[in-house]
Amino acid sequence: MLEIKDLLARFSIILSGEEGKKDVVRKVISETIGVDINSKDIKIKNGTIYLNIKPIYKNEILLKQEKILLKLEESFGKRSPTAIL
C-alpha cells in the first residue's frame, strides 16, 4: 500500500519541471550503476532519455536499462520515460 508521502513525492516530481526530472534520472542511474552523471549531459524528449556520456558508461546503463526504467516508473508514474539512448 502506498503512503501519502509517496504519492506527494510523485506529484512534486511531475510538477517540478525538466530539472527535477533530470535530477531523478541522475539519482536512479547513480544508484543503479554507481556513476554520477552531470545534469547538463541528460536530455529528456518525447519519453526518451538521451545521454551525452562516455560510451563505456552508456553501455553499462543500456545493460541495466530495464532496471533503471522500472525505478523511473516508480518515481514518475505513467509519464515515465520509455527508452534510454
N, C-alpha and C positions, 0 to 999 in steps of 0.2 A: 504494500500500500504506500502510495506517495504521501509525503508530508507537505504541508502548505509551504514551507520554506523551499522545497524542491520546485514546486510549481512557480513560486515567485522568482526563483533564480532563472528559470527558463524564460519567463516574461521579461526579466531585466536584460537578458542576453539579446532577445529579439528586438527590444526597444533601444538598445544601446547603440545600434548602428554598425557600420563597417569596421571600425576599430575594435569594438567589443567582440565581433565575430573573429577577427584576426587573432585577438588575444586568446580566445578559446581554442582556436586551431593550434596556435603555438603551444599552449599548455598541454593539449591532448597529445601532440606529436612528441613533445618533450617527455611526457610520462611514458609513452609507448616505446620510443627507441632511444631516449636519453640524449637527444641532440637539441640544442637550443637554436631556434631559427629567429631571425630578425623579422619584425612586423612588416618592414618595407619589402621583404622578399616574398610576401604572401599576397595573392590577389584572388578574390572570390567573384566569379562572374557566372551567371546562369546556372547555379547549382554545382559548379566545378571549382575546385581549388587548384590554382596554378602556383607552383613553387619555383622560385629562381634561386636554386641552391646547387651545391656541388653534386655531380652525378652519383657519387658513392652514397651520399645521404638520401638522395631521391630513390635509389634502388632499394635501400633499406625500408623506406617509407612505403614504396609500392609493394614490397613483400608483405608488409603488415597492414596493407590498405584496408582490408575488411575489418580488422580490429579497430583501427582508427575511425572508420566511418560509423561503426556501431557506437563508439563512445561519443562521437559528434551527434549522432541521432538522439542519444540520451540528453544531451545538452540543448540542442536546437529544436527537437521535436520533429514535426512534419516538414519543416523548412530546412532540414539539414542538407549539406552538400552530398552529392551522389557519386562524385568521382574526384580523383586527385591526379593531376598531371604535372 
